[in-house]
Structures are given as structure tokens and as C-alpha cells.
């Protein structure tokens, strides 16, 4: 499924503004970015996303590989 446009992201921004403050701390970092120009108006960015969270006083780290066009 291909999702295009700002409406997809706007939904999450609007949702976040309605939610209560989280009871945990979170830090998100972009690691090892790789940028590839596909054409004059298109770029592919691949990176490792590292999420650091403290849940119930326990530090948790999760990493995922993401690609954005």
C-alpha cells in the first residue's frame, strides 16, 4: 500500500495533541543515515531508528530500520 500526502501525517499530529502527557520518557535517534538520489525530485533515505524508553523505571532500547522516499 502506498500512502501519499500530508493528510496521513496530519492525522497523527492531531491525535498527539489530544492525548495526555506520557507517563514515560522517550528519546528517538536517527543512526547511520544513507541518502540516495533517485532522480531530480526524488530521494530515498534509509536509517536505523533507535528508541530509548524508560517504562516502570526500566530502560528499554529498540531499533528498527526505516526507509523514507
PDB file with one MODEL, atoms N, CA, C and O in Angstrom:
MODEL        1
ATOM      1  N   UNK A   1       0.844  -1.174   0.000  1.00  0.00           N
ATOM      2  CA  UNK A   1       0.000   0.000   0.000  1.00  0.00           C
ATOM      3  C   UNK A   1       0.891   1.239   0.000  1.00  0.00           C
ATOM      4  O   UNK A   1       1.820   1.344   0.800  1.00  0.00           O
ATOM      5  N   UNK A   2       0.606   2.156  -0.885  1.00  0.00           N
ATOM      6  CA  UNK A   2       1.338   3.407  -0.976  1.00  0.00           C
ATOM      7  C   UNK A   2       0.516   4.506  -0.328  1.00  0.00           C
ATOM      8  O   UNK A   2      -0.649   4.707  -0.670  1.00  0.00           O
ATOM      9  N   UNK A   3       1.128   5.216   0.610  1.00  0.00           N
ATOM     10  CA  UNK A   3       0.457   6.325   1.282  1.00  0.00           C
ATOM     11  C   UNK A   3       1.150   7.606   0.849  1.00  0.00           C
ATOM     12  O   UNK A   3       2.365   7.741   0.986  1.00  0.00           O
ATOM     13  N   UNK A   4       0.366   8.548   0.324  1.00  0.00           N
ATOM     14  CA  UNK A   4       0.937   9.804  -0.144  1.00  0.00           C
ATOM     15  C   UNK A   4       0.222  10.979   0.505  1.00  0.00           C
ATOM     16  O   UNK A   4      -0.929  10.867   0.929  1.00  0.00           O
ATOM     17  N   UNK A   5       0.908  12.089   0.577  1.00  0.00           N
ATOM     18  CA  UNK A   5       0.286  13.327   1.025  1.00  0.00           C
ATOM     19  C   UNK A   5       0.436  13.585   2.511  1.00  0.00           C
ATOM     20  O   UNK A   5       0.827  12.711   3.285  1.00  0.00           O
ATOM     21  N   UNK A   6       0.114  14.805   2.878  1.00  0.00           N
ATOM     22  CA  UNK A   6       0.273  15.240   4.262  1.00  0.00           C
ATOM     23  C   UNK A   6      -0.863  14.800   5.167  1.00  0.00           C
ATOM     24  O   UNK A   6      -0.694  14.795   6.386  1.00  0.00           O
ATOM     25  N   UNK A   7      -2.006  14.433   4.624  1.00  0.00           N
ATOM     26  CA  UNK A   7      -3.140  14.033   5.459  1.00  0.00           C
ATOM     27  C   UNK A   7      -2.799  12.835   6.335  1.00  0.00           C
ATOM     28  O   UNK A   7      -3.256  12.752   7.475  1.00  0.00           O
ATOM     29  N   UNK A   8      -2.000  11.907   5.814  1.00  0.00           N
ATOM     30  CA  UNK A   8      -1.582  10.738   6.589  1.00  0.00           C
ATOM     31  C   UNK A   8      -0.858  11.180   7.856  1.00  0.00           C
ATOM     32  O   UNK A   8      -1.169  10.693   8.942  1.00  0.00           O
ATOM     33  N   UNK A   9       0.097  12.088   7.736  1.00  0.00           N
ATOM     34  CA  UNK A   9       0.870  12.555   8.879  1.00  0.00           C
ATOM     35  C   UNK A   9       0.049  13.488   9.763  1.00  0.00           C
ATOM     36  O   UNK A   9       0.199  13.470  10.984  1.00  0.00           O
ATOM     37  N   UNK A  10      -0.812  14.297   9.166  1.00  0.00           N
ATOM     38  CA  UNK A  10      -1.636  15.237   9.922  1.00  0.00           C
ATOM     39  C   UNK A  10      -2.513  14.501  10.932  1.00  0.00           C
ATOM     40  O   UNK A  10      -2.736  14.998  12.036  1.00  0.00           O
ATOM     41  N   UNK A  11      -3.004  13.342  10.569  1.00  0.00           N
ATOM     42  CA  UNK A  11      -3.833  12.546  11.474  1.00  0.00           C
ATOM     43  C   UNK A  11      -3.083  12.294  12.786  1.00  0.00           C
ATOM     44  O   UNK A  11      -3.657  12.450  13.864  1.00  0.00           O
ATOM     45  N   UNK A  12      -1.808  11.905  12.703  1.00  0.00           N
ATOM     46  CA  UNK A  12      -1.034  11.591  13.898  1.00  0.00           C
ATOM     47  C   UNK A  12      -0.678  12.844  14.689  1.00  0.00           C
ATOM     48  O   UNK A  12      -0.662  12.810  15.919  1.00  0.00           O
ATOM     49  N   UNK A  13      -0.396  13.941  14.008  1.00  0.00           N
ATOM     50  CA  UNK A  13      -0.121  15.188  14.722  1.00  0.00           C
ATOM     51  C   UNK A  13      -1.363  15.639  15.491  1.00  0.00           C
ATOM     52  O   UNK A  13      -1.268  16.052  16.647  1.00  0.00           O
ATOM     53  N   UNK A  14      -2.520  15.560  14.847  1.00  0.00           N
ATOM     54  CA  UNK A  14      -3.767  15.942  15.521  1.00  0.00           C
ATOM     55  C   UNK A  14      -4.072  15.002  16.682  1.00  0.00           C
ATOM     56  O   UNK A  14      -4.537  15.445  17.732  1.00  0.00           O
ATOM     57  N   UNK A  15      -3.818  13.723  16.504  1.00  0.00           N
ATOM     58  CA  UNK A  15      -4.070  12.738  17.553  1.00  0.00           C
ATOM     59  C   UNK A  15      -3.164  12.990  18.755  1.00  0.00           C
ATOM     60  O   UNK A  15      -3.610  12.905  19.899  1.00  0.00           O
ATOM     61  N   UNK A  16      -1.909  13.296  18.502  1.00  0.00           N
ATOM     62  CA  UNK A  16      -0.951  13.533  19.579  1.00  0.00           C
ATOM     63  C   UNK A  16      -1.348  14.738  20.424  1.00  0.00           C
ATOM     64  O   UNK A  16      -1.136  14.739  21.637  1.00  0.00           O
ATOM     65  N   UNK A  17      -1.922  15.761  19.799  1.00  0.00           N
ATOM     66  CA  UNK A  17      -2.300  16.946  20.556  1.00  0.00           C
ATOM     67  C   UNK A  17      -3.492  16.685  21.474  1.00  0.00           C
ATOM     68  O   UNK A  17      -3.734  17.463  22.397  1.00  0.00           O
ATOM     69  N   UNK A  18      -4.241  15.606  21.242  1.00  0.00           N
ATOM     70  CA  UNK A  18      -5.410  15.275  22.060  1.00  0.00           C
ATOM     71  C   UNK A  18      -5.097  14.287  23.178  1.00  0.00           C
ATOM     72  O   UNK A  18      -5.927  14.056  24.057  1.00  0.00           O
ATOM     73  N   UNK A  19      -3.909  13.708  23.143  1.00  0.00           N
ATOM     74  CA  UNK A  19      -3.563  12.679  24.117  1.00  0.00           C
ATOM     75  C   UNK A  19      -2.921  13.295  25.355  1.00  0.00           C
ATOM     76  O   UNK A  19      -2.278  14.341  25.262  1.00  0.00           O
ATOM     77  N   UNK A  20      -3.088  12.654  26.520  1.00  0.00           N
ATOM     78  CA  UNK A  20      -2.440  13.160  27.736  1.00  0.00           C
ATOM     79  C   UNK A  20      -0.928  12.984  27.661  1.00  0.00           C
ATOM     80  O   UNK A  20      -0.419  12.224  26.838  1.00  0.00           O
ATOM     81  N   UNK A  21      -0.229  13.685  28.518  1.00  0.00           N
ATOM     82  CA  UNK A  21       1.225  13.564  28.572  1.00  0.00           C
ATOM     83  C   UNK A  21       1.609  12.121  28.899  1.00  0.00           C
ATOM     84  O   UNK A  21       0.978  11.498  29.752  1.00  0.00           O
ATOM     85  N   UNK A  22       2.620  11.589  28.246  1.00  0.00           N
ATOM     86  CA  UNK A  22       3.021  10.211  28.534  1.00  0.00           C
ATOM     87  C   UNK A  22       3.612  10.089  29.937  1.00  0.00           C
ATOM     88  O   UNK A  22       4.194  11.041  30.457  1.00  0.00           O
ATOM     89  N   UNK A  23       3.460   8.932  30.533  1.00  0.00           N
ATOM     90  CA  UNK A  23       3.994   8.691  31.872  1.00  0.00           C
ATOM     91  C   UNK A  23       5.402   8.110  31.807  1.00  0.00           C
ATOM     92  O   UNK A  23       5.929   7.644  32.817  1.00  0.00           O
ATOM     93  N   UNK A  24       6.001   8.136  30.648  1.00  0.00           N
ATOM     94  CA  UNK A  24       7.354   7.624  30.492  1.00  0.00           C
ATOM     95  C   UNK A  24       8.169   8.613  29.676  1.00  0.00           C
ATOM     96  O   UNK A  24       7.623   9.478  28.991  1.00  0.00           O
ATOM     97  N   UNK A  25       9.477   8.471  29.762  1.00  0.00           N
ATOM     98  CA  UNK A  25      10.379   9.318  28.988  1.00  0.00           C
ATOM     99  C   UNK A  25      10.841   8.547  27.762  1.00  0.00           C
ATOM    100  O   UNK A  25      11.047   7.335  27.818  1.00  0.00           O
ATOM    101  N   UNK A  26      11.003   9.269  26.645  1.00  0.00           N
ATOM    102  CA  UNK A  26      11.387   8.626  25.400  1.00  0.00           C
ATOM    103  C   UNK A  26      12.388   9.488  24.653  1.00  0.00           C
ATOM    104  O   UNK A  26      12.275  10.714  24.634  1.00  0.00           O
ATOM    105  N   UNK A  27      13.368   8.841  24.039  1.00  0.00           N
ATOM    106  CA  UNK A  27      14.340   9.519  23.202  1.00  0.00           C
ATOM    107  C   UNK A  27      14.440   8.740  21.887  1.00  0.00           C
ATOM    108  O   UNK A  27      14.619   7.522  21.897  1.00  0.00           O
ATOM    109  N   UNK A  28      14.325   9.443  20.762  1.00  0.00           N
ATOM    110  CA  UNK A  28      14.406   8.807  19.447  1.00  0.00           C
ATOM    111  C   UNK A  28      15.588   9.402  18.697  1.00  0.00           C
ATOM    112  O   UNK A  28      15.737  10.621  18.613  1.00  0.00           O
ATOM    113  N   UNK A  29      16.431   8.521  18.152  1.00  0.00           N
ATOM    114  CA  UNK A  29      17.640   8.952  17.458  1.00  0.00           C
ATOM    115  C   UNK A  29      17.708   8.310  16.075  1.00  0.00           C
ATOM    116  O   UNK A  29      17.355   7.143  15.907  1.00  0.00           O
ATOM    117  N   UNK A  30      18.166   9.080  15.084  1.00  0.00           N
ATOM    118  CA  UNK A  30      18.415   8.542  13.743  1.00  0.00           C
ATOM    119  C   UNK A  30      19.898   8.201  13.663  1.00  0.00           C
ATOM    120  O   UNK A  30      20.754   9.045  13.929  1.00  0.00           O
ATOM    121  N   UNK A  31      20.197   6.945  13.291  1.00  0.00           N
ATOM    122  CA  UNK A  31      21.569   6.483  13.226  1.00  0.00           C
ATOM    123  C   UNK A  31      21.859   5.919  11.831  1.00  0.00           C
ATOM    124  O   UNK A  31      20.969   5.370  11.181  1.00  0.00           O
ATOM    125  N   UNK A  32      23.083   6.054  11.386  1.00  0.00           N
ATOM    126  CA  UNK A  32      23.550   5.511  10.105  1.00  0.00           C
ATOM    127  C   UNK A  32      22.680   5.914   8.911  1.00  0.00           C
ATOM    128  O   UNK A  32      22.239   5.042   8.162  1.00  0.00           O
ATOM    129  N   UNK A  33      22.422   7.204   8.716  1.00  0.00           N
ATOM    130  CA  UNK A  33      21.604   7.594   7.564  1.00  0.00           C
ATOM    131  C   UNK A  33      22.329   7.351   6.244  1.00  0.00           C
ATOM    132  O   UNK A  33      23.543   7.527   6.136  1.00  0.00           O
ATOM    133  N   UNK A  34      21.553   6.943   5.248  1.00  0.00           N
ATOM    134  CA  UNK A  34      22.074   6.748   3.892  1.00  0.00           C
ATOM    135  C   UNK A  34      21.096   7.430   2.941  1.00  0.00           C
ATOM    136  O   UNK A  34      19.901   7.136   2.956  1.00  0.00           O
ATOM    137  N   UNK A  35      21.606   8.339   2.116  1.00  0.00           N
ATOM    138  CA  UNK A  35      20.765   9.093   1.192  1.00  0.00           C
ATOM    139  C   UNK A  35      21.119   8.708  -0.240  1.00  0.00           C
ATOM    140  O   UNK A  35      22.287   8.697  -0.627  1.00  0.00           O
ATOM    141  N   UNK A  36      20.080   8.391  -1.020  1.00  0.00           N
ATOM    142  CA  UNK A  36      20.290   8.033  -2.430  1.00  0.00           C
ATOM    143  C   UNK A  36      19.358   8.886  -3.287  1.00  0.00           C
ATOM    144  O   UNK A  36      18.141   8.870  -3.104  1.00  0.00           O
ATOM    145  N   UNK A  37      19.945   9.631  -4.221  1.00  0.00           N
ATOM    146  CA  UNK A  37      19.153  10.410  -5.167  1.00  0.00           C
ATOM    147  C   UNK A  37      18.663   9.475  -6.262  1.00  0.00           C
ATOM    148  O   UNK A  37      19.470   8.846  -6.947  1.00  0.00           O
ATOM    149  N   UNK A  38      17.346   9.377  -6.435  1.00  0.00           N
ATOM    150  CA  UNK A  38      16.762   8.511  -7.451  1.00  0.00           C
ATOM    151  C   UNK A  38      16.502   9.297  -8.730  1.00  0.00           C
ATOM    152  O   UNK A  38      16.516   8.729  -9.822  1.00  0.00           O
ATOM    153  N   UNK A  39      16.269  10.574  -8.603  1.00  0.00           N
ATOM    154  CA  UNK A  39      16.033  11.444  -9.740  1.00  0.00           C
ATOM    155  C   UNK A  39      16.142  12.881  -9.298  1.00  0.00           C
ATOM    156  O   UNK A  39      16.572  13.168  -8.181  1.00  0.00           O
ATOM    157  N   UNK A  40      15.752  13.781 -10.173  1.00  0.00           N
ATOM    158  CA  UNK A  40      15.852  15.202  -9.864  1.00  0.00           C
ATOM    159  C   UNK A  40      14.990  15.586  -8.659  1.00  0.00           C
ATOM    160  O   UNK A  40      15.386  16.433  -7.858  1.00  0.00           O
ATOM    161  N   UNK A  41      13.816  14.966  -8.529  1.00  0.00           N
ATOM    162  CA  UNK A  41      12.871  15.338  -7.482  1.00  0.00           C
ATOM    163  C   UNK A  41      12.579  14.210  -6.500  1.00  0.00           C
ATOM    164  O   UNK A  41      11.556  14.253  -5.817  1.00  0.00           O
ATOM    165  N   UNK A  42      13.440  13.209  -6.409  1.00  0.00           N
ATOM    166  CA  UNK A  42      13.152  12.072  -5.535  1.00  0.00           C
ATOM    167  C   UNK A  42      14.423  11.614  -4.817  1.00  0.00           C
ATOM    168  O   UNK A  42      15.478  11.444  -5.429  1.00  0.00           O
ATOM    169  N   UNK A  43      14.293  11.423  -3.520  1.00  0.00           N
ATOM    170  CA  UNK A  43      15.385  10.950  -2.690  1.00  0.00           C
ATOM    171  C   UNK A  43      14.894   9.803  -1.816  1.00  0.00           C
ATOM    172  O   UNK A  43      13.768   9.836  -1.319  1.00  0.00           O
ATOM    173  N   UNK A  44      15.729   8.797  -1.629  1.00  0.00           N
ATOM    174  CA  UNK A  44      15.421   7.699  -0.717  1.00  0.00           C
ATOM    175  C   UNK A  44      16.382   7.812   0.465  1.00  0.00           C
ATOM    176  O   UNK A  44      17.599   7.856   0.281  1.00  0.00           O
ATOM    177  N   UNK A  45      15.832   7.858   1.675  1.00  0.00           N
ATOM    178  CA  UNK A  45      16.632   7.949   2.886  1.00  0.00           C
ATOM    179  C   UNK A  45      16.392   6.685   3.707  1.00  0.00           C
ATOM    180  O   UNK A  45      15.257   6.379   4.071  1.00  0.00           O
ATOM    181  N   UNK A  46      17.455   5.965   3.992  1.00  0.00           N
ATOM    182  CA  UNK A  46      17.388   4.775   4.840  1.00  0.00           C
ATOM    183  C   UNK A  46      18.211   5.047   6.096  1.00  0.00           C
ATOM    184  O   UNK A  46      19.264   5.681   6.029  1.00  0.00           O
ATOM    185  N   UNK A  47      17.728   4.565   7.239  1.00  0.00           N
ATOM    186  CA  UNK A  47      18.427   4.816   8.502  1.00  0.00           C
ATOM    187  C   UNK A  47      17.964   3.819   9.551  1.00  0.00           C
ATOM    188  O   UNK A  47      16.962   3.126   9.375  1.00  0.00           O
ATOM    189  N   UNK A  48      18.704   3.762  10.633  1.00  0.00           N
ATOM    190  CA  UNK A  48      18.311   2.965  11.789  1.00  0.00           C
ATOM    191  C   UNK A  48      17.716   3.909  12.823  1.00  0.00           C
ATOM    192  O   UNK A  48      18.346   4.887  13.228  1.00  0.00           O
ATOM    193  N   UNK A  49      16.505   3.605  13.240  1.00  0.00           N
ATOM    194  CA  UNK A  49      15.837   4.404  14.268  1.00  0.00           C
ATOM    195  C   UNK A  49      16.046   3.701  15.605  1.00  0.00           C
ATOM    196  O   UNK A  49      15.721   2.523  15.753  1.00  0.00           O
ATOM    197  N   UNK A  50      16.587   4.428  16.572  1.00  0.00           N
ATOM    198  CA  UNK A  50      16.832   3.880  17.897  1.00  0.00           C
ATOM    199  C   UNK A  50      15.884   4.574  18.878  1.00  0.00           C
ATOM    200  O   UNK A  50      15.942   5.791  19.057  1.00  0.00           O
ATOM    201  N   UNK A  51      15.020   3.789  19.503  1.00  0.00           N
ATOM    202  CA  UNK A  51      14.080   4.294  20.508  1.00  0.00           C
ATOM    203  C   UNK A  51      14.582   3.883  21.886  1.00  0.00           C
ATOM    204  O   UNK A  51      14.825   2.705  22.148  1.00  0.00           O
ATOM    205  N   UNK A  52      14.732   4.874  22.760  1.00  0.00           N
ATOM    206  CA  UNK A  52      15.126   4.620  24.139  1.00  0.00           C
ATOM    207  C   UNK A  52      13.972   5.085  25.028  1.00  0.00           C
ATOM    208  O   UNK A  52      13.548   6.239  24.960  1.00  0.00           O
ATOM    209  N   UNK A  53      13.475   4.179  25.855  1.00  0.00           N
ATOM    210  CA  UNK A  53      12.308   4.469  26.684  1.00  0.00           C
ATOM    211  C   UNK A  53      12.566   3.957  28.094  1.00  0.00           C
ATOM    212  O   UNK A  53      13.246   2.949  28.284  1.00  0.00           O
ATOM    213  N   UNK A  54      12.019   4.655  29.074  1.00  0.00           N
ATOM    214  CA  UNK A  54      12.027   4.156  30.448  1.00  0.00           C
ATOM    215  C   UNK A  54      10.589   3.819  30.800  1.00  0.00           C
ATOM    216  O   UNK A  54       9.742   4.707  30.904  1.00  0.00           O
ATOM    217  N   UNK A  55      10.318   2.534  30.983  1.00  0.00           N
ATOM    218  CA  UNK A  55       8.990   2.047  31.341  1.00  0.00           C
ATOM    219  C   UNK A  55       9.059   1.409  32.719  1.00  0.00           C
ATOM    220  O   UNK A  55       9.827   0.471  32.934  1.00  0.00           O
ATOM    221  N   UNK A  56       8.271   1.907  33.640  1.00  0.00           N
ATOM    222  CA  UNK A  56       8.278   1.370  35.010  1.00  0.00           C
ATOM    223  C   UNK A  56       9.685   1.324  35.583  1.00  0.00           C
ATOM    224  O   UNK A  56      10.083   0.339  36.204  1.00  0.00           O
ATOM    225  N   UNK A  57      10.439   2.408  35.368  1.00  0.00           N
ATOM    226  CA  UNK A  57      11.814   2.557  35.865  1.00  0.00           C
ATOM    227  C   UNK A  57      12.787   1.544  35.268  1.00  0.00           C
ATOM    228  O   UNK A  57      13.840   1.284  35.851  1.00  0.00           O
ATOM    229  N   UNK A  58      12.451   0.974  34.122  1.00  0.00           N
ATOM    230  CA  UNK A  58      13.334   0.031  33.433  1.00  0.00           C
ATOM    231  C   UNK A  58      13.668   0.600  32.057  1.00  0.00           C
ATOM    232  O   UNK A  58      12.763   0.870  31.267  1.00  0.00           O
ATOM    233  N   UNK A  59      14.967   0.789  31.757  1.00  0.00           N
ATOM    234  CA  UNK A  59      15.326   1.289  30.428  1.00  0.00           C
ATOM    235  C   UNK A  59      15.129   0.216  29.362  1.00  0.00           C
ATOM    236  O   UNK A  59      15.530  -0.934  29.540  1.00  0.00           O
ATOM    237  N   UNK A  60      14.507   0.606  28.254  1.00  0.00           N
ATOM    238  CA  UNK A  60      14.251  -0.297  27.134  1.00  0.00           C
ATOM    239  C   UNK A  60      14.770   0.373  25.866  1.00  0.00           C
ATOM    240  O   UNK A  60      14.492   1.547  25.622  1.00  0.00           O
ATOM    241  N   UNK A  61      15.525  -0.373  25.057  1.00  0.00           N
ATOM    242  CA  UNK A  61      16.041   0.143  23.793  1.00  0.00           C
ATOM    243  C   UNK A  61      15.554  -0.756  22.666  1.00  0.00           C
ATOM    244  O   UNK A  61      15.625  -1.982  22.752  1.00  0.00           O
ATOM    245  N   UNK A  62      15.053  -0.118  21.602  1.00  0.00           N
ATOM    246  CA  UNK A  62      14.552  -0.845  20.444  1.00  0.00           C
ATOM    247  C   UNK A  62      15.099  -0.160  19.200  1.00  0.00           C
ATOM    248  O   UNK A  62      15.140   1.069  19.132  1.00  0.00           O
ATOM    249  N   UNK A  63      15.516  -0.948  18.219  1.00  0.00           N
ATOM    250  CA  UNK A  63      15.971  -0.347  16.969  1.00  0.00           C
ATOM    251  C   UNK A  63      15.203  -0.959  15.806  1.00  0.00           C
ATOM    252  O   UNK A  63      14.886  -2.148  15.804  1.00  0.00           O
ATOM    253  N   UNK A  64      14.912  -0.120  14.823  1.00  0.00           N
ATOM    254  CA  UNK A  64      14.243  -0.559  13.605  1.00  0.00           C
ATOM    255  C   UNK A  64      14.924   0.121  12.431  1.00  0.00           C
ATOM    256  O   UNK A  64      15.495   1.203  12.567  1.00  0.00           O
ATOM    257  N   UNK A  65      14.856  -0.527  11.280  1.00  0.00           N
ATOM    258  CA  UNK A  65      15.406   0.057  10.055  1.00  0.00           C
ATOM    259  C   UNK A  65      14.248   0.646   9.273  1.00  0.00           C
ATOM    260  O   UNK A  65      13.263  -0.041   9.000  1.00  0.00           O
ATOM    261  N   UNK A  66      14.364   1.932   8.908  1.00  0.00           N
ATOM    262  CA  UNK A  66      13.291   2.629   8.190  1.00  0.00           C
ATOM    263  C   UNK A  66      13.816   3.177   6.880  1.00  0.00           C
ATOM    264  O   UNK A  66      15.003   3.471   6.734  1.00  0.00           O
ATOM    265  N   UNK A  67      12.904   3.307   5.930  1.00  0.00           N
ATOM    266  CA  UNK A  67      13.208   3.915   4.629  1.00  0.00           C
ATOM    267  C   UNK A  67      12.118   4.927   4.320  1.00  0.00           C
ATOM    268  O   UNK A  67      10.931   4.629   4.452  1.00  0.00           O
ATOM    269  N   UNK A  68      12.512   6.104   3.915  1.00  0.00           N
ATOM    270  CA  UNK A  68      11.579   7.166   3.524  1.00  0.00           C
ATOM    271  C   UNK A  68      11.893   7.611   2.111  1.00  0.00           C
ATOM    272  O   UNK A  68      13.058   7.682   1.721  1.00  0.00           O
ATOM    273  N   UNK A  69      10.856   7.910   1.344  1.00  0.00           N
ATOM    274  CA  UNK A  69      11.018   8.369  -0.033  1.00  0.00           C
ATOM    275  C   UNK A  69      10.588   9.818  -0.096  1.00  0.00           C
ATOM    276  O   UNK A  69      10.635  10.430  -1.163  1.00  0.00           O
TER     277      UNK A  69
ENDMDL
END
